Amino acid sequence: MKIKWLGHASFLIKTNGKTILTDPFDETIGYKPNFPSVDIVLVSHEHFDHNAVGKVPSYKEIIKGYVEKYIDGIKIKGIRGYHDNKQGRLRGEVTMFKIESEGRSLIHLSDIGTVLTEEQVKEIGKVDIVMIPVGGIYTVGPKEAWKIVEQLNPKIVLPMHYKTPFLKFDLLPVYKFLEGREYTEKNELEINTHPLPEKTQIIVLKYL
């Protein structure tokens, strides 16, 4: 399994012979939508910086909403979340996508706007990798993000949805989430058959 960050909340996941793209965006947010052709596009909610499917050259399937699908050995489950701390009354709902493949599990938390409920933690279950927004303003900020990490207790944390020199609107930078903690920067995360780290590891994927 290989994971590359394409900017904002968009990741390219290569697993079990398939390519999965999360939350494509258009050029108006500042990042370049240089997306490849993929097998599956996951759209967590219908905001312009997460649903620009038209920028993807080609794909075989789009998955949205609270569904459960099995595609060539890959399980994808959509779980209900909220874009704010008012049960969606301010910004609506989002879909958190859990992906299970190659004996590993990961969850893309979309624009989650509040810490998880006990029911959500139970529905998500065990996860090895968490892709979590940390920039605040439109999502959880650093403090809430760390509470979610504690709730899920993953092996690897991939921060996303934060301010960079490329992003055209204001969010908190990733270092606010990283303050006082050890982390590793990588161009790409490759998960092989070796055991995952015993303690939670933060990996900041570079925008290339």
Order of alpha helices (4+ residues) and beta strands (2+ residues): beta-beta-beta-beta-beta-beta-beta-beta-beta-alpha-beta-alpha-beta-alpha-beta-beta-beta
